[in-house]
């Protein structure tokens, strides 16, 4: 081969070698991993209440129907529906004329017998003094003593009749047994009432009771004394707190639920018959580890979070999830409070991915 041909062949060989080097550099640049931009922060520590939710209704703890205790005509009505009343307040008055007359008659009879007993007692004392000197017979003394015992018994009966008549007279005044509000009025001025006839429905509203129903699978978590938070849709923003006072030991057949009662102080304009949203606090945990919901992803059918390793790469941690609320999830196992958890960008990485932290990271 002559010199020009050798030169051409050598040039072609050098060109091919240069092309191979360029292709190798390009492959290396493609294989070099570009770090994924993420945000990371330490887990939040918070106190958690584990709650069960339910709907229920509000009841009055005490809602008696006040009935007439004696017969007579209504001479006065002092209250109407919706009015608040105090304990002992006069609600209505039944005509007490006849009862007062009967009480005065009973008092007079008692007084008559009292005088007779006093006189007979003096007579017995006199006869006992004479009996000591044998001036009267024993039979005469015993007869007068029997008379005294009989009069004393009659006086006792008269006293009870007097007390009964006075009691009936006081029953003509219909008074509130406790504070509350009038829910219904059954009478009008001038009505004639008989014993047992309904007069008023009274409801106590200062302290109320919520009747709640929880699914039967939650029955083992419910015990007396647990705290319950209550909210009324009628008064948004107001919250009442009470405790479980009673738990029905029988599961309700119609809806397979466990019924319980919660007593609480009325926080404002809450009324019996209204509905209520309830949160039953079954347990609490202090300083629980929580992370934002977007930090938890699924890898190989496991719930994991990624933490930032010392080498700048993402490390997957299999975790156990606990209580969940909108925006965050409790981590009960697999994560410590000192781990920097990847939040934004967690869905785009895998175990060992190179990451770079954004300025928003904490």
C-alpha positions as a Markdown table, in Angstrom:
| # | Residue | x | y | z |
|---|---|---|---|---|
| 1 | Unk | 0.0 | 0.0 | 0.0 |
| 2 | Unk | 1.4 | 3.4 | -0.9 |
| 3 | Unk | 1.8 | 6.2 | 1.5 |
| 4 | Unk | -1.3 | 8.2 | 0.5 |
| 5 | Unk | -3.5 | 5.2 | 1.0 |
| 6 | Unk | -2.0 | 4.5 | 4.4 |
| 7 | Unk | -2.6 | 8.0 | 5.5 |
| 8 | Unk | -6.3 | 7.8 | 4.5 |
| 9 | Unk | -6.8 | 4.5 | 6.4 |
| 10 | Unk | -5.1 | 5.9 | 9.5 |
| 11 | Unk | -7.4 | 8.9 | 9.4 |
| 12 | Unk | -10.5 | 6.7 | 9.2 |
| 13 | Unk | -9.4 | 4.6 | 12.1 |
| 14 | Unk | -8.8 | 7.7 | 14.3 |
| 15 | Unk | -12.2 | 9.1 | 13.3 |
| 16 | Unk | -13.9 | 5.8 | 14.4 |
| 17 | Unk | -12.1 | 5.8 | 17.7 |
| 18 | Unk | -13.1 | 9.4 | 18.4 |
| 19 | Unk | -16.8 | 8.5 | 17.6 |
| 20 | Unk | -16.7 | 5.6 | 20.1 |
| 21 | Unk | -15.3 | 7.8 | 22.8 |
| 22 | Unk | -18.1 | 10.3 | 22.3 |
| 23 | Unk | -20.8 | 7.6 | 22.4 |
| 24 | Unk | -19.3 | 6.3 | 25.7 |
| 25 | Unk | -19.4 | 9.8 | 27.3 |
| 26 | Unk | -23.0 | 10.3 | 26.2 |
| 27 | Unk | -24.0 | 7.0 | 27.8 |
| 28 | Unk | -22.4 | 7.9 | 31.0 |
| 29 | Unk | -24.1 | 11.2 | 31.2 |
| 30 | Unk | -27.5 | 9.5 | 30.6 |
| 31 | Unk | -26.8 | 7.0 | 33.4 |
| 32 | Unk | -25.9 | 9.7 | 35.9 |
| 33 | Unk | -29.0 | 10.0 | 38.2 |
| 34 | Unk | -30.5 | 13.5 | 38.5 |
| 35 | Unk | -31.6 | 14.2 | 42.2 |
| 36 | Unk | -35.4 | 14.6 | 42.7 |
| 37 | Unk | -36.5 | 17.8 | 44.3 |
| 38 | Unk | -38.5 | 17.1 | 47.5 |
| 39 | Unk | -39.5 | 18.8 | 50.7 |
| 40 | Unk | -38.9 | 17.1 | 54.1 |
| 41 | Unk | -39.6 | 17.9 | 57.8 |
| 42 | Unk | -39.6 | 16.2 | 61.2 |
| 43 | Unk | -42.8 | 14.4 | 62.2 |
| 44 | Unk | -45.3 | 16.4 | 64.3 |
| 45 | Unk | -45.9 | 15.4 | 67.9 |
| 46 | Unk | -49.4 | 15.9 | 69.1 |
| 47 | Unk | -51.9 | 14.6 | 71.7 |
| 48 | Unk | -54.5 | 12.4 | 70.1 |
| 49 | Unk | -58.0 | 11.5 | 71.3 |
| 50 | Unk | -59.3 | 8.3 | 69.8 |
| 51 | Unk | -63.0 | 8.9 | 69.1 |
| 52 | Unk | -66.1 | 7.1 | 67.9 |
| 53 | Unk | -68.7 | 9.2 | 66.2 |
| 54 | Unk | -72.5 | 8.9 | 66.3 |
| 55 | Unk | -75.7 | 10.8 | 65.9 |
| 56 | Unk | -78.3 | 11.1 | 68.7 |
| 57 | Unk | -81.1 | 13.1 | 70.2 |
| 58 | Unk | -81.4 | 15.4 | 73.2 |
| 59 | Unk | -83.7 | 14.6 | 76.1 |
| 60 | Unk | -84.6 | 16.3 | 79.3 |
| 61 | Unk | -83.3 | 14.5 | 82.4 |
| 62 | Unk | -86.5 | 15.5 | 84.2 |
| 63 | Unk | -89.7 | 16.1 | 82.3 |
| 64 | Unk | -92.7 | 15.5 | 84.6 |
| 65 | Unk | -96.3 | 15.9 | 83.7 |
| 66 | Unk | -97.8 | 17.9 | 86.6 |
| 67 | Unk | -101.3 | 16.6 | 87.5 |
| 68 | Unk | -104.1 | 17.8 | 89.8 |
| 69 | Unk | -103.9 | 16.4 | 93.3 |
| 70 | Unk | -107.3 | 17.5 | 94.4 |
| 71 | Unk | -110.6 | 18.3 | 92.8 |
| 72 | Unk | -111.8 | 21.8 | 92.2 |
| 73 | Unk | -112.1 | 24.7 | 89.7 |
| 74 | Unk | -109.1 | 26.5 | 88.3 |
| 75 | Unk | -109.1 | 30.0 | 89.7 |
| 76 | Unk | -105.7 | 31.1 | 88.5 |
| 77 | Unk | -103.2 | 30.2 | 85.7 |
| 78 | Unk | -99.8 | 32.0 | 86.1 |
| 79 | Unk | -97.7 | 30.5 | 83.3 |
| 80 | Unk | -97.9 | 29.6 | 79.6 |
| 81 | Unk | -96.0 | 27.5 | 77.1 |
| 82 | Unk | -92.3 | 28.4 | 76.8 |
| 83 | Unk | -92.1 | 30.3 | 80.1 |
| 84 | Unk | -89.2 | 29.6 | 82.4 |
| 85 | Unk | -90.1 | 28.8 | 85.9 |
| 86 | Unk | -88.2 | 28.4 | 89.2 |
| 87 | Unk | -88.5 | 25.6 | 91.7 |
| 88 | Unk | -91.5 | 26.2 | 93.9 |
| 89 | Unk | -93.1 | 28.8 | 91.7 |
| 90 | Unk | -96.9 | 29.0 | 91.6 |
| 91 | Unk | -98.2 | 27.7 | 88.2 |
| 92 | Unk | -101.9 | 27.5 | 88.9 |
| 93 | Unk | -104.4 | 27.7 | 91.7 |
| 94 | Unk | -107.4 | 25.3 | 92.3 |
| 95 | Unk | -110.3 | 26.7 | 94.4 |
| 96 | Unk | -109.4 | 26.0 | 98.0 |
| 97 | Unk | -112.6 | 27.2 | 99.7 |
| 98 | Unk | -114.0 | 23.8 | 100.6 |
| 99 | Unk | -110.6 | 22.5 | 101.7 |
| 100 | Unk | -110.1 | 25.4 | 104.0 |
| 101 | Unk | -113.5 | 24.9 | 105.6 |
| 102 | Unk | -112.8 | 21.2 | 106.1 |
| 103 | Unk | -109.4 | 22.1 | 107.6 |
| 104 | Unk | -111.1 | 24.5 | 110.0 |
| 105 | Unk | -113.7 | 21.9 | 111.0 |
| 106 | Unk | -111.0 | 19.3 | 111.7 |
| 107 | Unk | -109.0 | 21.8 | 113.8 |
| 108 | Unk | -112.1 | 22.6 | 115.8 |
| 109 | Unk | -112.8 | 18.9 | 116.5 |
| 110 | Unk | -109.2 | 18.4 | 117.5 |
| 111 | Unk | -109.5 | 21.4 | 119.9 |
| 112 | Unk | -112.8 | 20.0 | 121.4 |
| 113 | Unk | -111.2 | 16.6 | 122.1 |
| 114 | Unk | -108.1 | 18.3 | 123.5 |
| 115 | Unk | -110.2 | 20.0 | 126.1 |
| 116 | Unk | -112.0 | 16.8 | 126.9 |
| 117 | Unk | -108.8 | 15.0 | 127.3 |
| 118 | Unk | -107.5 | 17.6 | 129.7 |
| 119 | Unk | -110.7 | 17.5 | 131.8 |
| 120 | Unk | -110.7 | 13.7 | 131.9 |
| 121 | Unk | -107.0 | 13.7 | 132.8 |
| 122 | Unk | -107.8 | 16.0 | 135.8 |
| 123 | Unk | -110.7 | 13.7 | 136.8 |
| 124 | Unk | -108.5 | 10.6 | 136.7 |
| 125 | Unk | -105.9 | 12.4 | 138.8 |
| 126 | Unk | -108.6 | 13.3 | 141.4 |
| 127 | Unk | -109.9 | 9.8 | 141.5 |
| 128 | Unk | -106.4 | 8.4 | 141.9 |
| 129 | Unk | -105.9 | 10.6 | 144.9 |
| 130 | Unk | -109.2 | 9.5 | 146.5 |
| 131 | Unk | -108.4 | 5.9 | 145.7 |
| 132 | Unk | -105.3 | 6.1 | 147.9 |
| 133 | Unk | -107.6 | 6.9 | 150.8 |
| 134 | Unk | -110.1 | 4.3 | 149.6 |
| 135 | Unk | -112.8 | 7.0 | 149.1 |
| 136 | Unk | -113.7 | 5.6 | 145.6 |
| 137 | Unk | -114.0 | 2.1 | 144.3 |
| 138 | Unk | -111.4 | 0.5 | 142.1 |
| 139 | Unk | -114.0 | -0.1 | 139.4 |
| 140 | Unk | -114.9 | 3.6 | 139.2 |
| 141 | Unk | -111.2 | 4.6 | 138.8 |
| 142 | Unk | -110.6 | 2.1 | 136.1 |
| 143 | Unk | -113.7 | 3.2 | 134.2 |
| 144 | Unk | -112.5 | 6.8 | 134.2 |
| 145 | Unk | -109.0 | 5.7 | 133.1 |
| 146 | Unk | -110.6 | 3.8 | 130.2 |
| 147 | Unk | -112.5 | 6.9 | 129.2 |
| 148 | Unk | -109.2 | 8.9 | 129.2 |
| 149 | Unk | -107.5 | 6.4 | 126.9 |
| 150 | Unk | -110.5 | 6.4 | 124.5 |
| 151 | Unk | -110.6 | 10.2 | 124.4 |
| 152 | Unk | -106.8 | 10.4 | 123.8 |
| 153 | Unk | -107.1 | 8.0 | 120.9 |
| 154 | Unk | -110.0 | 10.1 | 119.5 |
| 155 | Unk | -107.8 | 13.2 | 119.8 |
| 156 | Unk | -105.0 | 11.5 | 117.8 |
| 157 | Unk | -107.5 | 10.6 | 115.0 |
| 158 | Unk | -108.8 | 14.2 | 115.0 |
| 159 | Unk | -105.2 | 15.5 | 114.7 |
| 160 | Unk | -104.5 | 13.3 | 111.7 |
| 161 | Unk | -107.8 | 14.4 | 110.0 |
| 162 | Unk | -106.8 | 18.0 | 110.6 |
| 163 | Unk | -103.4 | 17.4 | 109.1 |
| 164 | Unk | -104.9 | 15.7 | 106.1 |
| 165 | Unk | -107.4 | 18.5 | 105.5 |
| 166 | Unk | -104.6 | 21.1 | 105.7 |
| 167 | Unk | -102.5 | 19.0 | 103.3 |
| 168 | Unk | -105.3 | 18.9 | 100.8 |
| 169 | Unk | -105.7 | 22.7 | 101.1 |
| 170 | Unk | -102.0 | 23.1 | 100.2 |
| 171 | Unk | -102.4 | 20.8 | 97.2 |
| 172 | Unk | -104.7 | 23.3 | 95.6 |
| 173 | Unk | -101.6 | 25.4 | 94.8 |
| 174 | Unk | -99.8 | 23.8 | 91.8 |
| 175 | Unk | -96.1 | 24.6 | 92.1 |
| 176 | Unk | -93.1 | 23.7 | 90.0 |
| 177 | Unk | -91.1 | 20.8 | 91.5 |
| 178 | Unk | -87.9 | 22.1 | 90.0 |
| 179 | Unk | -86.7 | 24.8 | 87.6 |
| 180 | Unk | -87.5 | 24.4 | 83.9 |
| 181 | Unk | -89.7 | 25.5 | 81.1 |
| 182 | Unk | -93.4 | 24.9 | 80.4 |
| 183 | Unk | -93.6 | 22.6 | 77.4 |
| 184 | Unk | -97.4 | 22.3 | 77.4 |
| 185 | Unk | -100.4 | 23.6 | 79.2 |
| 186 | Unk | -103.5 | 21.3 | 79.5 |
| 187 | Unk | -105.9 | 23.6 | 81.3 |
| 188 | Unk | -107.5 | 27.0 | 81.1 |
| 189 | Unk | -109.0 | 29.4 | 83.7 |
| 190 | Unk | -112.3 | 28.1 | 85.0 |
| 191 | Unk | -111.7 | 24.4 | 84.1 |
| 192 | Unk | -112.9 | 21.9 | 86.7 |
| 193 | Unk | -110.2 | 19.3 | 87.4 |
| 194 | Unk | -110.1 | 16.0 | 89.2 |
| 195 | Unk | -107.2 | 14.2 | 91.0 |
| 196 | Unk | -104.8 | 12.8 | 88.4 |
| 197 | Unk | -105.8 | 15.1 | 85.5 |
| 198 | Unk | -102.8 | 16.5 | 83.6 |
| 199 | Unk | -102.2 | 20.3 | 84.1 |
| 200 | Unk | -98.7 | 21.1 | 82.7 |
| 201 | Unk | -95.8 | 19.4 | 81.0 |
| 202 | Unk | -92.5 | 20.7 | 82.6 |
| 203 | Unk | -89.1 | 20.1 | 81.1 |
| 204 | Unk | -85.8 | 20.9 | 82.8 |
| 205 | Unk | -83.2 | 22.3 | 80.3 |
| 206 | Unk | -80.3 | 23.5 | 82.5 |
| 207 | Unk | -79.0 | 19.9 | 82.5 |
| 208 | Unk | -79.8 | 17.6 | 79.6 |
| 209 | Unk | -79.2 | 14.1 | 78.4 |
| 210 | Unk | -78.1 | 12.8 | 75.0 |
| 211 | Unk | -79.3 | 9.4 | 73.8 |
| 212 | Unk | -76.7 | 7.9 | 71.4 |
| 213 | Unk | -76.4 | 4.7 | 69.4 |
| 214 | Unk | -73.0 | 3.2 | 68.4 |
| 215 | Unk | -72.4 | 0.1 | 66.2 |
| 216 | Unk | -72.3 | -3.1 | 68.2 |
| 217 | Unk | -68.6 | -3.8 | 67.2 |
| 218 | Unk | -67.7 | -0.8 | 69.3 |
| 219 | Unk | -69.4 | -2.1 | 72.4 |
| 220 | Unk | -66.2 | -3.4 | 74.0 |
| 221 | Unk | -64.7 | 0.2 | 73.8 |
| 222 | Unk | -67.6 | 1.8 | 75.6 |
| 223 | Unk | -67.8 | 2.1 | 79.4 |
| 224 | Unk | -69.4 | 4.4 | 81.9 |
| 225 | Unk | -67.5 | 7.6 | 82.7 |
| 226 | Unk | -66.0 | 8.1 | 79.2 |
| 227 | Unk | -65.9 | 11.7 | 78.0 |
| 228 | Unk | -68.1 | 12.7 | 75.1 |
| 229 | Unk | -68.0 | 15.9 | 73.0 |
| 230 | Unk | -71.4 | 17.0 | 71.7 |
| 231 | Unk | -72.3 | 19.5 | 69.0 |
| 232 | Unk | -75.8 | 20.7 | 68.0 |
| 233 | Unk | -76.6 | 21.6 | 64.3 |
| 234 | Unk | -79.0 | 24.1 | 65.7 |
| 235 | Unk | -76.3 | 26.1 | 67.4 |
| 236 | Unk | -73.1 | 25.9 | 65.2 |
| 237 | Unk | -69.9 | 26.6 | 67.1 |
| 238 | Unk | -71.1 | 25.5 | 70.5 |
| 239 | Unk | -69.7 | 22.4 | 72.1 |
| 240 | Unk | -70.9 | 20.6 | 75.2 |
| 241 | Unk | -68.9 | 18.0 | 77.2 |
| 242 | Unk | -70.4 | 15.2 | 79.2 |
| 243 | Unk | -69.7 | 11.7 | 80.4 |
| 244 | Unk | -71.4 | 8.4 | 79.7 |
| 245 | Unk | -73.9 | 7.9 | 82.6 |
| 246 | Unk | -75.6 | 4.7 | 81.4 |
| 247 | Unk | -74.9 | 1.9 | 78.9 |
| 248 | Unk | -77.8 | -0.3 | 77.8 |
| 249 | Unk | -76.6 | -3.9 | 78.3 |
| 250 | Unk | -78.7 | -5.1 | 75.3 |
| 251 | Unk | -77.9 | -4.6 | 71.7 |
| 252 | Unk | -80.8 | -3.0 | 69.8 |
| 253 | Unk | -82.2 | -5.6 | 67.4 |
| 254 | Unk | -83.6 | -3.2 | 64.8 |
| 255 | Unk | -80.3 | -1.6 | 64.0 |
| 256 | Unk | -77.6 | -3.7 | 65.8 |
| 257 | Unk | -76.5 | -0.8 | 67.9 |
| 258 | Unk | -75.5 | -0.2 | 71.5 |
| 259 | Unk | -77.4 | 2.6 | 73.2 |
| 260 | Unk | -75.9 | 4.9 | 75.8 |
| 261 | Unk | -76.9 | 8.0 | 77.7 |
| 262 | Unk | -74.7 | 11.1 | 78.3 |
| 263 | Unk | -75.6 | 13.8 | 80.8 |
| 264 | Unk | -74.3 | 17.4 | 80.2 |
| 265 | Unk | -74.9 | 21.0 | 81.1 |
| 266 | Unk | -76.8 | 23.0 | 78.5 |
| 267 | Unk | -74.2 | 25.4 | 76.9 |
| 268 | Unk | -76.9 | 27.7 | 75.7 |
| 269 | Unk | -79.9 | 27.4 | 73.4 |
| 270 | Unk | -80.1 | 23.6 | 73.3 |
| 271 | Unk | -83.6 | 22.0 | 73.7 |
| 272 | Unk | -85.0 | 18.5 | 74.2 |
| 273 | Unk | -86.0 | 16.8 | 71.0 |
| 274 | Unk | -83.1 | 18.2 | 69.0 |
| 275 | Unk | -80.4 | 16.2 | 67.3 |
| 276 | Unk | -76.8 | 16.1 | 68.3 |
| 277 | Unk | -73.5 | 15.0 | 66.8 |
| 278 | Unk | -71.3 | 13.1 | 69.3 |
| 279 | Unk | -67.7 | 12.1 | 69.6 |
| 280 | Unk | -67.0 | 9.5 | 72.2 |
| 281 | Unk | -63.4 | 9.6 | 73.4 |
| 282 | Unk | -62.4 | 6.0 | 74.1 |
| 283 | Unk | -58.7 | 6.6 | 74.8 |
| 284 | Unk | -56.0 | 9.2 | 74.4 |
| 285 | Unk | -52.3 | 9.3 | 73.6 |
| 286 | Unk | -49.8 | 12.1 | 74.4 |
| 287 | Unk | -47.0 | 13.0 | 72.1 |
| 288 | Unk | -48.0 | 10.7 | 69.2 |
| 289 | Unk | -45.9 | 10.8 | 66.0 |
| 290 | Unk | -47.9 | 12.1 | 63.0 |
| 291 | Unk | -47.0 | 12.9 | 59.4 |
| 292 | Unk | -49.0 | 14.6 | 56.6 |
| 293 | Unk | -51.1 | 12.2 | 54.6 |
| 294 | Unk | -49.1 | 12.7 | 51.4 |
| 295 | Unk | -46.0 | 11.4 | 53.1 |
| 296 | Unk | -47.5 | 7.9 | 53.3 |
| 297 | Unk | -47.2 | 5.9 | 50.0 |
| 298 | Unk | -47.6 | 2.2 | 49.0 |
| 299 | Unk | -44.5 | 0.3 | 47.8 |
| 300 | Unk | -44.6 | -3.5 | 47.3 |
| 301 | Unk | -48.1 | -3.6 | 49.0 |
| 302 | Unk | -46.7 | -2.0 | 52.1 |
| 303 | Unk | -47.4 | 1.4 | 53.7 |
| 304 | Unk | -44.1 | 3.3 | 53.7 |
| 305 | Unk | -42.7 | 6.7 | 54.3 |
| 306 | Unk | -39.4 | 7.9 | 53.0 |
| 307 | Unk | -36.8 | 9.6 | 55.2 |
| 308 | Unk | -33.7 | 11.5 | 54.0 |
| 309 | Unk | -30.6 | 9.4 | 54.6 |
| 310 | Unk | -27.1 | 10.8 | 55.5 |
| 311 | Unk | -26.0 | 10.0 | 52.0 |
| 312 | Unk | -28.6 | 12.3 | 50.5 |
| 313 | Unk | -30.8 | 9.4 | 49.3 |
| 314 | Unk | -34.3 | 8.4 | 50.2 |
| 315 | Unk | -34.7 | 5.5 | 52.6 |
| 316 | Unk | -38.0 | 3.6 | 52.7 |
| 317 | Unk | -39.4 | 2.8 | 56.1 |
| 318 | Unk | -42.3 | 0.3 | 56.5 |
| 319 | Unk | -44.7 | 1.8 | 59.0 |
| 320 | Unk | -47.8 | 0.9 | 61.0 |
| 321 | Unk | -50.6 | 3.5 | 60.7 |
| 322 | Unk | -52.7 | 4.6 | 63.6 |
| 323 | Unk | -55.4 | 7.2 | 64.0 |
| 324 | Unk | -56.2 | 9.2 | 60.9 |
| 325 | Unk | -57.8 | 12.6 | 60.5 |
| 326 | Unk | -58.0 | 15.0 | 57.5 |
| 327 | Unk | -54.5 | 16.2 | 56.7 |
| 328 | Unk | -52.5 | 13.8 | 58.9 |
| 329 | Unk | -51.9 | 10.2 | 60.0 |
| 330 | Unk | -50.5 | 8.8 | 63.2 |
| 331 | Unk | -47.5 | 6.5 | 62.8 |
| 332 | Unk | -47.4 | 3.9 | 65.6 |
| 333 | Unk | -44.4 | 1.9 | 64.5 |
| 334 | Unk | -41.4 | 2.3 | 62.1 |
| 335 | Unk | -40.6 | 6.0 | 62.5 |
| 336 | Unk | -38.8 | 8.1 | 65.2 |
| 337 | Unk | -39.3 | 11.7 | 66.0 |
| 338 | Unk | -35.8 | 12.6 | 64.7 |
| 339 | Unk | -36.3 | 11.2 | 61.2 |
| 340 | Unk | -36.7 | 13.8 | 58.4 |
| 341 | Unk | -39.7 | 12.6 | 56.5 |
| 342 | Unk | -40.1 | 13.3 | 52.8 |
| 343 | Unk | -43.5 | 14.9 | 52.1 |
| 344 | Unk | -43.9 | 16.6 | 48.7 |
| 345 | Unk | -42.3 | 14.3 | 46.1 |
| 346 | Unk | -42.8 | 11.1 | 48.1 |
| 347 | Unk | -45.0 | 9.6 | 45.4 |
| 348 | Unk | -42.2 | 10.0 | 42.7 |
| 349 | Unk | -39.3 | 8.3 | 44.5 |
| 350 | Unk | -38.3 | 4.8 | 45.5 |
| 351 | Unk | -35.8 | 3.4 | 48.1 |
| 352 | Unk | -32.4 | 4.7 | 47.3 |
| 353 | Unk | -33.5 | 7.6 | 45.0 |
| 354 | Unk | -31.2 | 10.6 | 45.1 |
| 355 | Unk | -33.0 | 13.6 | 46.5 |
| 356 | Unk | -32.4 | 17.3 | 46.9 |
| 357 | Unk | -34.2 | 19.4 | 49.5 |
| 358 | Unk | -36.2 | 22.4 | 48.5 |
| 359 | Unk | -36.1 | 25.7 | 50.4 |
| 360 | Unk | -39.5 | 24.8 | 51.9 |
| 361 | Unk | -38.0 | 21.9 | 53.9 |
| 362 | Unk | -37.7 | 22.2 | 57.6 |
